[in-house]
Amino acid sequence: QHPLVARTLQPGPPRRAARARRVVAAADVAPDFAESPAANTYVGDESVPPGPYAVSWLATDQGKDSEKWIEFDERHYMSMVQDKPRTDAFVRALQERLAAFPPGTATVLDLGTGPYALFARAAMDFGARKVYAVEAVPESAARAREAVALAEAAPQCPVTPGSIEVLEGFSTDVELPEKVDVLISEIAGSIASEEGVYATIVDAQRRFMKRPRDPGSYVPFSYQTLGAPATDLCHHSGGADPTAPCLRIPSEDATLRMLADPLLVEDIRFAGDAPANGSVDEALAWRVDPDRVAANEAHFRAILEPNREAVEEDGLDVERLARDVSRSLSGIALWPCIVFDE
């Protein structure tokens, strides 16, 4: 499961970027509760009028600045590999794409191969002739070469010497000796565009792909970002830094709840066009759902009840606190969705 990202109402300074893709979403979160006006209050009995709340980020290649580049440690890599539904979906889609080619003929580009070269080795299992595996992090690229060497030495393994070539660097900097039939990549961030997929895919379409407009040339078909206004118990209670530009919250965290149904914020189709001028500036309107608010109140009350004594020692009332949090806005929650087929 991917982490949720909730932007607070005070975005931080923009990151430097060589290729900035600015995406903005706004929410009109006017409460529409079937209650009296007195009941539509927030913490401190202070009424909050409806209005636009904006979030923004740079969908970029991070400017290739090591200070800004997103890197993963062993725990992150293992969690991705061990996410069986996700990994199986990538492998299954890759197998389906390569089934369209006679064995030993297809060429594959694996962007962000990681330390295990997992999808590169799977491509050879499914009959690829050649795989170019690109990895930007030097330590991961070195480990990927070791993984490939072990596969080459294994008996009856389809990975023959030279069939997988690990290339170190950003894909926008590397050169390939030929164009490829299939591109596979898992570079979706907590927000789909966070790891630079716009810049990466536009460049790959132009320089690397034999059929850049064919959806069958890519795994996956698209990345999406979904978003909804959300309330978070820890953020509400001061458990998180209210000045922080972004809160990263695990998707299974029970303290975060949606206030409205999610809307599609980004739809990045690998065979499609990037936004004009690399920019999207679109207003999205959510209306707070009273049924969700009621469910949130019951949910937060169940979380707080075991700690009623401690809550009351702090001068708070469990019922009132659950009610206040259930309708408060912590920010816009954003999370990715990977779409494998058209």
GUDOZA-368519 format. One record per residue (C-alpha): residue in one letter; x, y, z. Coordinates in steps of 0.001 Angstrom, whole numbers. Each point is the difference from the previous one (the first is absolute). Layout:
% residues N
<node aa="A" X="X" Y="Y" Z="Z"/>
...
//
This chain:
% residues 342
<node aa="Q" X="0" Y="0" Z="0"/>
<node aa="H" X="1206" Y="3457" Z="-838"/>
<node aa="P" X="221" Y="2757" Z="2588"/>
<node aa="L" X="-2461" Y="2824" Z="42"/>
<node aa="V" X="1286" Y="3532" Z="-277"/>
<node aa="A" X="-1947" Y="2801" Z="1634"/>
<node aa="R" X="1003" Y="3539" Z="-843"/>
<node aa="T" X="-637" Y="2558" Z="2707"/>
<node aa="L" X="-1448" Y="3391" Z="-826"/>
<node aa="Q" X="3407" Y="1708" Z="17"/>
<node aa="P" X="2045" Y="-1515" Z="-2869"/>
<node aa="G" X="3746" Y="194" Z="426"/>
<node aa="P" X="2396" Y="1617" Z="-2451"/>
<node aa="P" X="192" Y="-1630" Z="-3452"/>
<node aa="R" X="2885" Y="-2324" Z="-687"/>
<node aa="R" X="2602" Y="900" Z="-2569"/>
<node aa="A" X="-534" Y="-1904" Z="-3205"/>
<node aa="A" X="1517" Y="-225" Z="-3454"/>
<node aa="R" X="-3339" Y="-1025" Z="-1489"/>
<node aa="A" X="-2812" Y="1233" Z="2179"/>
<node aa="R" X="-3513" Y="-1297" Z="-539"/>
<node aa="R" X="-2252" Y="2037" Z="2250"/>
<node aa="V" X="-3309" Y="-1589" Z="882"/>
<node aa="V" X="-2559" Y="1777" Z="2144"/>
<node aa="A" X="-3221" Y="-1322" Z="1479"/>
<node aa="A" X="-2476" Y="1998" Z="2066"/>
<node aa="A" X="-2930" Y="-1131" Z="2073"/>
<node aa="D" X="-3217" Y="1795" Z="878"/>
<node aa="V" X="-784" Y="-1810" Z="3210"/>
<node aa="A" X="-3209" Y="1726" Z="982"/>
<node aa="P" X="-1717" Y="-2077" Z="2701"/>
<node aa="D" X="-3469" Y="-1142" Z="-992"/>
<node aa="F" X="-1202" Y="-1674" Z="3162"/>
<node aa="A" X="-3671" Y="-607" Z="767"/>
<node aa="E" X="460" Y="1605" Z="3403"/>
<node aa="S" X="-566" Y="3349" Z="1636"/>
<node aa="P" X="2606" Y="2757" Z="-549"/>
<node aa="A" X="1067" Y="-387" Z="3620"/>
<node aa="A" X="996" Y="-3586" Z="-704"/>
<node aa="N" X="2196" Y="979" Z="-2952"/>
<node aa="T" X="2847" Y="1282" Z="2146"/>
<node aa="Y" X="3622" Y="-975" Z="262"/>
<node aa="V" X="2439" Y="-80" Z="2893"/>
<node aa="G" X="-452" Y="2941" Z="2360"/>
<node aa="D" X="-3533" Y="656" Z="-1298"/>
<node aa="E" X="1523" Y="2056" Z="-2793"/>
<node aa="S" X="-1979" Y="-220" Z="-3218"/>
<node aa="V" X="2139" Y="-487" Z="-3095"/>
<node aa="P" X="-1539" Y="1421" Z="-3174"/>
<node aa="P" X="248" Y="-1984" Z="-3242"/>
<node aa="G" X="2731" Y="1023" Z="-2352"/>
<node aa="P" X="2743" Y="-1225" Z="-2323"/>
<node aa="Y" X="2946" Y="-1876" Z="1463"/>
<node aa="A" X="2887" Y="-577" Z="-2364"/>
<node aa="V" X="2728" Y="-2611" Z="-187"/>
<node aa="S" X="2898" Y="-33" Z="-2421"/>
<node aa="W" X="3097" Y="-2005" Z="-777"/>
<node aa="L" X="2675" Y="-287" Z="-2645"/>
<node aa="A" X="-196" Y="-3103" Z="-2160"/>
<node aa="T" X="3624" Y="-12" Z="-1023"/>
<node aa="D" X="3170" Y="-1974" Z="-402"/>
<node aa="Q" X="1104" Y="1811" Z="3190"/>
<node aa="G" X="2578" Y="1962" Z="-1929"/>
<node aa="K" X="2398" Y="-2918" Z="498"/>
<node aa="D" X="984" Y="1620" Z="3277"/>
<node aa="S" X="1134" Y="-2771" Z="2364"/>
<node aa="E" X="-1287" Y="2013" Z="2951"/>
<node aa="K" X="-3496" Y="-72" Z="-1449"/>
<node aa="W" X="-27" Y="-3394" Z="-1691"/>
<node aa="I" X="-2291" Y="-2657" Z="1443"/>
<node aa="E" X="1968" Y="-3049" Z="1106"/>
<node aa="F" X="-1066" Y="-3225" Z="1696"/>
<node aa="D" X="1707" Y="-2139" Z="2584"/>
<node aa="E" X="-96" Y="-3796" Z="196"/>
<node aa="R" X="-3209" Y="54" Z="2018"/>
<node aa="H" X="-1798" Y="1972" Z="-2721"/>
<node aa="Y" X="1276" Y="-2229" Z="-2797"/>
<node aa="M" X="-1007" Y="-3160" Z="1856"/>
<node aa="S" X="-3453" Y="1354" Z="802"/>
<node aa="M" X="-587" Y="652" Z="-3699"/>
<node aa="V" X="1216" Y="-3444" Z="-1063"/>
<node aa="Q" X="-2004" Y="-1711" Z="2725"/>
<node aa="D" X="-3177" Y="1855" Z="-959"/>
<node aa="K" X="-1206" Y="-3070" Z="-1873"/>
<node aa="P" X="-3150" Y="1449" Z="-1642"/>
<node aa="R" X="1988" Y="2944" Z="-1367"/>
<node aa="T" X="3004" Y="-2054" Z="-1150"/>
<node aa="D" X="-2190" Y="-2715" Z="-1540"/>
<node aa="A" X="-2020" Y="2617" Z="-1906"/>
<node aa="F" X="3174" Y="1464" Z="-1540"/>
<node aa="V" X="1372" Y="-3438" Z="-904"/>
<node aa="R" X="-3316" Y="-1167" Z="-1449"/>
<node aa="A" X="-346" Y="3139" Z="-2149"/>
<node aa="L" X="3595" Y="-362" Z="-1224"/>
<node aa="Q" X="-652" Y="-3617" Z="-972"/>
<node aa="E" X="-3099" Y="1034" Z="-1941"/>
<node aa="R" X="1861" Y="2736" Z="-1880"/>
<node aa="L" X="2909" Y="-2286" Z="-936"/>
<node aa="A" X="-2334" Y="-2783" Z="-1120"/>
<node aa="A" X="-695" Y="2128" Z="-3096"/>
<node aa="F" X="3584" Y="-561" Z="-1231"/>
<node aa="P" X="1711" Y="-3166" Z="-1274"/>
<node aa="P" X="2337" Y="-1422" Z="2655"/>
<node aa="G" X="3464" Y="1526" Z="-9"/>
<node aa="T" X="-947" Y="3121" Z="-1996"/>
<node aa="A" X="-1362" Y="2669" Z="2367"/>
<node aa="T" X="2075" Y="2757" Z="1560"/>
<node aa="V" X="-959" Y="1435" Z="3403"/>
<node aa="L" X="885" Y="3145" Z="1937"/>
<node aa="D" X="-305" Y="-322" Z="3780"/>
<node aa="L" X="32" Y="3446" Z="1609"/>
<node aa="G" X="929" Y="22" Z="3680"/>
<node aa="T" X="1056" Y="-3628" Z="93"/>
<node aa="G" X="1023" Y="186" Z="3677"/>
<node aa="P" X="2565" Y="-2216" Z="1743"/>
<node aa="Y" X="-1634" Y="-3285" Z="-1023"/>
<node aa="A" X="-617" Y="665" Z="-3730"/>
<node aa="L" X="-3238" Y="-1858" Z="651"/>
<node aa="F" X="-1968" Y="1010" Z="-3086"/>
<node aa="A" X="3066" Y="-183" Z="-2240"/>
<node aa="R" X="497" Y="-3645" Z="968"/>
<node aa="A" X="-3723" Y="-688" Z="-407"/>
<node aa="A" X="151" Y="1412" Z="-3541"/>
<node aa="M" X="2648" Y="-2576" Z="-890"/>
<node aa="D" X="-2185" Y="-2737" Z="1509"/>
<node aa="F" X="-2760" Y="1105" Z="-2394"/>
<node aa="G" X="2155" Y="-199" Z="-3119"/>
<node aa="A" X="1585" Y="3426" Z="-443"/>
<node aa="R" X="3138" Y="199" Z="-2090"/>
<node aa="K" X="1557" Y="2969" Z="1805"/>
<node aa="V" X="-775" Y="2098" Z="3071"/>
<node aa="Y" X="1455" Y="3413" Z="763"/>
<node aa="A" X="-361" Y="535" Z="3771"/>
<node aa="V" X="454" Y="3611" Z="1090"/>
<node aa="E" X="666" Y="964" Z="3630"/>
<node aa="A" X="838" Y="3510" Z="1247"/>
<node aa="V" X="1334" Y="-938" Z="3455"/>
<node aa="P" X="3612" Y="-1227" Z="-294"/>
<node aa="E" X="-223" Y="-2458" Z="2909"/>
<node aa="S" X="-3187" Y="-1543" Z="-1403"/>
<node aa="A" X="1498" Y="-207" Z="-3489"/>
<node aa="A" X="3024" Y="-1870" Z="1384"/>
<node aa="R" X="-2240" Y="-2462" Z="1825"/>
<node aa="A" X="-2120" Y="-446" Z="-3124"/>
<node aa="R" X="3125" Y="-1044" Z="-1917"/>
<node aa="E" X="743" Y="-2530" Z="2737"/>
<node aa="A" X="-3549" Y="-1374" Z="-234"/>
<node aa="V" X="327" Y="-309" Z="-3774"/>
<node aa="A" X="3375" Y="-1751" Z="329"/>
<node aa="L" X="-1495" Y="-2532" Z="2409"/>
<node aa="A" X="-2855" Y="-647" Z="-2420"/>
<node aa="E" X="2448" Y="-456" Z="-2891"/>
<node aa="A" X="1919" Y="-2596" Z="2022"/>
<node aa="A" X="-3095" Y="-1951" Z="1003"/>
<node aa="P" X="-554" Y="-3268" Z="-1898"/>
<node aa="Q" X="-2817" Y="-50" Z="-2545"/>
<node aa="C" X="-666" Y="3706" Z="495"/>
<node aa="P" X="-1183" Y="2017" Z="-3032"/>
<node aa="V" X="2235" Y="2901" Z="1039"/>
<node aa="T" X="3035" Y="-496" Z="-2216"/>
<node aa="P" X="3133" Y="2167" Z="252"/>
<node aa="G" X="-711" Y="3435" Z="-1478"/>
<node aa="S" X="-3756" Y="-506" Z="-345"/>
<node aa="I" X="-636" Y="2472" Z="2854"/>
<node aa="E" X="2035" Y="3186" Z="-80"/>
<node aa="V" X="-141" Y="2166" Z="3134"/>
<node aa="L" X="434" Y="3702" Z="-757"/>
<node aa="E" X="759" Y="2370" Z="2862"/>
<node aa="G" X="-1512" Y="3483" Z="-124"/>
<node aa="F" X="-3208" Y="1838" Z="-687"/>
<node aa="S" X="-1881" Y="-1314" Z="-3003"/>
<node aa="T" X="-17" Y="3519" Z="-1443"/>
<node aa="D" X="3816" Y="-171" Z="-118"/>
<node aa="V" X="653" Y="-3529" Z="-1261"/>
<node aa="E" X="228" Y="-1060" Z="-3638"/>
<node aa="L" X="-1196" Y="-3315" Z="-1457"/>
<node aa="P" X="1456" Y="-1630" Z="-3109"/>
<node aa="E" X="-3506" Y="-866" Z="-1222"/>
<node aa="K" X="-3641" Y="805" Z="588"/>
<node aa="V" X="-2049" Y="-2385" Z="2111"/>
<node aa="D" X="-3308" Y="-1798" Z="-306"/>
<node aa="V" X="-1161" Y="169" Z="3620"/>
<node aa="L" X="661" Y="2371" Z="2883"/>
<node aa="I" X="-678" Y="-1061" Z="3588"/>
<node aa="S" X="354" Y="2387" Z="2886"/>
<node aa="E" X="-1093" Y="434" Z="3606"/>
<node aa="I" X="763" Y="3661" Z="636"/>
<node aa="A" X="-3288" Y="1064" Z="1533"/>
<node aa="G" X="475" Y="2092" Z="3109"/>
<node aa="S" X="-2370" Y="484" Z="2904"/>
<node aa="I" X="-1466" Y="2518" Z="-2411"/>
<node aa="A" X="245" Y="-1721" Z="-3377"/>
<node aa="S" X="2127" Y="2710" Z="-1626"/>
<node aa="E" X="2278" Y="477" Z="3022"/>
<node aa="E" X="2929" Y="-2028" Z="-1387"/>
<node aa="G" X="114" Y="1752" Z="-3351"/>
<node aa="V" X="-2130" Y="-2242" Z="-2206"/>
<node aa="Y" X="-1059" Y="2846" Z="-2317"/>
<node aa="A" X="3564" Y="914" Z="-964"/>
<node aa="T" X="1069" Y="-3640" Z="-87"/>
<node aa="I" X="-2787" Y="-1290" Z="-2252"/>
<node aa="V" X="38" Y="2968" Z="-2391"/>
<node aa="D" X="3730" Y="-565" Z="-515"/>
<node aa="A" X="-471" Y="-3770" Z="-401"/>
<node aa="Q" X="-2743" Y="508" Z="-2579"/>
<node aa="R" X="2273" Y="2233" Z="-2030"/>
<node aa="R" X="3279" Y="-1930" Z="207"/>
<node aa="F" X="-587" Y="-3609" Z="985"/>
<node aa="M" X="-3321" Y="-1403" Z="-1184"/>
<node aa="K" X="-658" Y="-1686" Z="-3346"/>
<node aa="R" X="-3748" Y="628" Z="368"/>
<node aa="P" X="-289" Y="2920" Z="2444"/>
<node aa="R" X="-3787" Y="386" Z="-431"/>
<node aa="D" X="-861" Y="-3670" Z="406"/>
<node aa="P" X="-1348" Y="-781" Z="3499"/>
<node aa="G" X="1271" Y="-3552" Z="-504"/>
<node aa="S" X="3534" Y="1371" Z="118"/>
<node aa="Y" X="-207" Y="865" Z="3686"/>
<node aa="V" X="-361" Y="-1584" Z="3422"/>
<node aa="P" X="-2039" Y="1384" Z="1616"/>
<node aa="F" X="-2608" Y="1746" Z="-2147"/>
<node aa="S" X="-168" Y="3059" Z="2260"/>
<node aa="Y" X="593" Y="1495" Z="3409"/>
<node aa="Q" X="-2809" Y="1844" Z="1738"/>
<node aa="T" X="-204" Y="2204" Z="3040"/>
<node aa="L" X="-3222" Y="43" Z="1994"/>
<node aa="G" X="-802" Y="2635" Z="2564"/>
<node aa="A" X="-2529" Y="965" Z="2633"/>
<node aa="P" X="-242" Y="2403" Z="2940"/>
<node aa="A" X="896" Y="-1850" Z="3178"/>
<node aa="T" X="121" Y="300" Z="3747"/>
<node aa="D" X="2702" Y="-1532" Z="2144"/>
<node aa="L" X="-238" Y="-590" Z="3739"/>
<node aa="C" X="3728" Y="411" Z="693"/>
<node aa="H" X="312" Y="3151" Z="-2114"/>
<node aa="H" X="-3111" Y="1407" Z="1676"/>
<node aa="S" X="1344" Y="-618" Z="3487"/>
<node aa="G" X="3389" Y="1566" Z="-655"/>
<node aa="G" X="1730" Y="-3326" Z="-467"/>
<node aa="A" X="1466" Y="1179" Z="-3296"/>
<node aa="D" X="1820" Y="3223" Z="-822"/>
<node aa="P" X="-2723" Y="2388" Z="-1235"/>
<node aa="T" X="2564" Y="2042" Z="-1931"/>
<node aa="A" X="1278" Y="-2980" Z="-1990"/>
<node aa="P" X="-811" Y="220" Z="-3716"/>
<node aa="C" X="-786" Y="-3698" Z="-257"/>
<node aa="L" X="-1028" Y="-2860" Z="2252"/>
<node aa="R" X="769" Y="-3523" Z="-1202"/>
<node aa="I" X="-2472" Y="-2411" Z="1515"/>
<node aa="P" X="-73" Y="-3798" Z="-500"/>
<node aa="S" X="-3096" Y="-1056" Z="-1893"/>
<node aa="E" X="-1054" Y="-2352" Z="2793"/>
<node aa="D" X="177" Y="2791" Z="2623"/>
<node aa="A" X="-3373" Y="28" Z="1771"/>
<node aa="T" X="346" Y="3621" Z="1096"/>
<node aa="L" X="-574" Y="1424" Z="-3490"/>
<node aa="R" X="-3492" Y="75" Z="-1524"/>
<node aa="M" X="-1460" Y="1441" Z="-3184"/>
<node aa="L" X="-2590" Y="2784" Z="110"/>
<node aa="A" X="-1202" Y="-530" Z="-3583"/>
<node aa="D" X="210" Y="-2521" Z="-2814"/>
<node aa="P" X="3350" Y="121" Z="-1828"/>
<node aa="L" X="419" Y="1682" Z="-3375"/>
<node aa="L" X="2541" Y="-621" Z="-2753"/>
<node aa="V" X="2791" Y="2576" Z="330"/>
<node aa="E" X="2530" Y="-1412" Z="-2495"/>
<node aa="D" X="-303" Y="-2502" Z="-2841"/>
<node aa="I" X="3450" Y="-567" Z="-1510"/>
<node aa="R" X="-349" Y="-2284" Z="-3001"/>
<node aa="F" X="3345" Y="-1268" Z="-1182"/>
<node aa="A" X="-1033" Y="-56" Z="-3665"/>
<node aa="G" X="-1771" Y="3360" Z="269"/>
<node aa="D" X="979" Y="3634" Z="-49"/>
<node aa="A" X="1501" Y="1902" Z="2906"/>
<node aa="P" X="-1928" Y="3094" Z="1128"/>
<node aa="A" X="412" Y="3023" Z="-2258"/>
<node aa="N" X="3078" Y="1974" Z="1088"/>
<node aa="G" X="537" Y="-2639" Z="2683"/>
<node aa="S" X="-2591" Y="1659" Z="2214"/>
<node aa="V" X="-3413" Y="-868" Z="1370"/>
<node aa="D" X="-1980" Y="2620" Z="1883"/>
<node aa="E" X="-3415" Y="-1424" Z="697"/>
<node aa="A" X="-2549" Y="606" Z="2732"/>
<node aa="L" X="-1579" Y="-3087" Z="1514"/>
<node aa="A" X="-3105" Y="359" Z="2137"/>
<node aa="W" X="-845" Y="-2408" Z="2796"/>
<node aa="R" X="-3122" Y="228" Z="2132"/>
<node aa="V" X="238" Y="-1366" Z="3503"/>
<node aa="D" X="-2137" Y="-3111" Z="377"/>
<node aa="P" X="-2130" Y="-12" Z="3184"/>
<node aa="D" X="-70" Y="-3810" Z="-9"/>
<node aa="R" X="3784" Y="-74" Z="35"/>
<node aa="V" X="68" Y="2573" Z="2797"/>
<node aa="A" X="-2380" Y="-2127" Z="2101"/>
<node aa="A" X="2105" Y="-3106" Z="-650"/>
<node aa="N" X="3155" Y="1949" Z="881"/>
<node aa="E" X="-1496" Y="1097" Z="3302"/>
<node aa="A" X="-826" Y="-3589" Z="978"/>
<node aa="H" X="3459" Y="-1130" Z="-1149"/>
<node aa="F" X="1883" Y="2615" Z="2018"/>
<node aa="R" X="-2176" Y="-581" Z="3044"/>
<node aa="A" X="941" Y="-3705" Z="-103"/>
<node aa="I" X="3688" Y="934" Z="-149"/>
<node aa="L" X="-271" Y="2460" Z="2888"/>
<node aa="E" X="-2247" Y="-2026" Z="2309"/>
<node aa="P" X="2732" Y="-2335" Z="1360"/>
<node aa="N" X="1920" Y="3147" Z="1002"/>
<node aa="R" X="-2977" Y="1892" Z="1421"/>
<node aa="E" X="1622" Y="570" Z="3387"/>
<node aa="A" X="3135" Y="1530" Z="-1482"/>
<node aa="V" X="-2047" Y="2120" Z="-2412"/>
<node aa="E" X="-2129" Y="1350" Z="2844"/>
<node aa="E" X="3092" Y="702" Z="2111"/>
<node aa="D" X="1045" Y="2340" Z="-2800"/>
<node aa="G" X="-3288" Y="1828" Z="404"/>
<node aa="L" X="-1570" Y="-1418" Z="-3139"/>
<node aa="D" X="-3218" Y="-1871" Z="-600"/>
<node aa="V" X="192" Y="-3188" Z="-2102"/>
<node aa="E" X="-3328" Y="562" Z="-1749"/>
<node aa="R" X="728" Y="3644" Z="-760"/>
<node aa="L" X="3528" Y="-702" Z="-1172"/>
<node aa="A" X="-1136" Y="-2830" Z="-2296"/>
<node aa="R" X="-2691" Y="2275" Z="-1399"/>
<node aa="D" X="2383" Y="2914" Z="-589"/>
<node aa="V" X="2662" Y="-2137" Z="-1683"/>
<node aa="S" X="-2577" Y="-1745" Z="-2186"/>
<node aa="R" X="-726" Y="3248" Z="-1868"/>
<node aa="S" X="3351" Y="1812" Z="167"/>
<node aa="L" X="2221" Y="461" Z="-3053"/>
<node aa="S" X="3631" Y="-1072" Z="403"/>
<node aa="G" X="755" Y="347" Z="-3693"/>
<node aa="I" X="-399" Y="-1657" Z="-3375"/>
<node aa="A" X="907" Y="-3693" Z="91"/>
<node aa="L" X="1666" Y="-1201" Z="-3205"/>
<node aa="W" X="949" Y="-3549" Z="-938"/>
<node aa="P" X="1060" Y="-1883" Z="-3133"/>
<node aa="C" X="-1761" Y="-2661" Z="-2022"/>
<node aa="I" X="1775" Y="-2155" Z="-2587"/>
<node aa="V" X="-2138" Y="-951" Z="-3014"/>
<node aa="F" X="1349" Y="-2983" Z="-1932"/>
<node aa="D" X="-2385" Y="-284" Z="-2934"/>
<node aa="E" X="-1807" Y="2460" Z="-2249"/>
//
